[in-house]
Amino acid sequence: MDLRRYETPPLAELRAHIRQMLVAEGPECVEDVELLTTELVTNAYDHGVHPLSTRLWRPENSKVIRLEVDDSDSSHLPVIGVSRFGVNRGRGLVMVDHLAQRWGSRVRTWGKTIWAEVAAPGVTPA
């Protein structure tokens, strides 16, 4: 989903898209992906510069769903438990670390991608 046209995160729209895409994956997988998407997209708006897009798919021959969120700021990579907004923030990546099988970041020439993978025993997304 292209995020460039939104001034604030389109979380309800993203969650509806996830529920539609992952209908065969079961409620636990859908809930985990919804939470991860909410956190990573919100982080892109709060900490990144110009959120760009989000992608959701199952890599070929895989039992995981992969979520990627792009923004145009490669100078600030995520750090678990640390927020520039003070001590009452910075817990979201703790949740990401708990829910995701794996997660990480990749610096690109135009910014960065934050990604997470969730176990998905169902069929391939539509």
N, C-alpha and C positions, 0 to 999 in steps of 0.2 A: 504494500500500500504506500502510495506517495504521501509523505507527511508535509511536504513543502507548502501546501496551501492552507495549512492549519496553524493558527496562532497559539492555540492551546492543544494539548493532546486529545485526539478523538477517541477516547477510551471506550465509550459505549459502542461506537461503530467497530472498533477493533475487536472487542469481545464478541459482538454479534457475528462478525466474519469468522472468528475462531470457532465458535459453536457450529456454524454452518459447515466449515471446512473439515472439522474433526468429529463429525457426528458419529462415525463408526468407531471412534477410539475409546469411548467409554467416559463416564463423568469424571473420574479421577484425573485422567490425562487432560481433558478439556479444562478442568479447574486449574491444574498446574500451569498449563500454557497460558491461560488467561491471567493468572497472577504474575507469571514471568514477563509477559508482554506488557502488562500495566506498569510493572517496576522498570523495565528497561526503557520503555518509551518515555515514561515520566522522567527518568534520569537523563535521557537525551535532551528533553526540553529544559530541565533544571540545570544540568551541568555541561551540556554540549553547546555547540554553536550551530544553529540552523539544522535541526533534525531533517533528515532527507527521506528515509524510507524504512519500511519493515518488510521482512519476507518470512514465510512459514512454509516448510515442506518436509517431506520424508526423503532423506538421501536414498538412492537406489540400493536395494537389498539390505535395508537397515531396519532396525526395530526402535528407532528414535525419531522424534519430531524435532526439527531444527528451526530455531527462531533467530533471526538476525535483525539488528537495528543499527542503521547508519546515521552518523552525524558528521558535520564538517570540521570538527575540532580534534586533531590528532595530538594536541599537546597535553590533554588531561585524560589519562587512562584511569579506569575505575580501581578503587582500593577498598577492600571490604572494611566496613566499620568507620570509614572516614568521610566526612562531609564538610564542605566549605560553608554550610549553613548552620553549623554549631552542633553542640553535643546532643541535642534532641533529634537529630537526623542521622543518617548514615547506617541505618539498619536494613535497608532494602537489599543490599548485596549479600547480607547474611542469609536472608530468605532465598535469594537466587542460588546461593551456594548450597543451601539445604535441598531445594526442590529439584534442581537440575542435576542430571547425571554428570554432565561436564558443562563448563562455561568458560568464556575467555574473551579476549579482544584481539583485534588485528588492525594494525596501523596501515592506512592506505595513502596513496598520493593526495587524495582529496579529503581525507579525514580519518575516521575509524569505523569499524564494525564491532559491536558487542554481540556475542552469540551465546546461545544456551541450547542444550539438548535434553529432552525429556523422554523417558521410556514410553513406548507406544505399542502395545501388543495388538492393536486392531489392524484394519486394512489401510491401504495407501490413501492419503487425503484426496478428495475430489478436485 
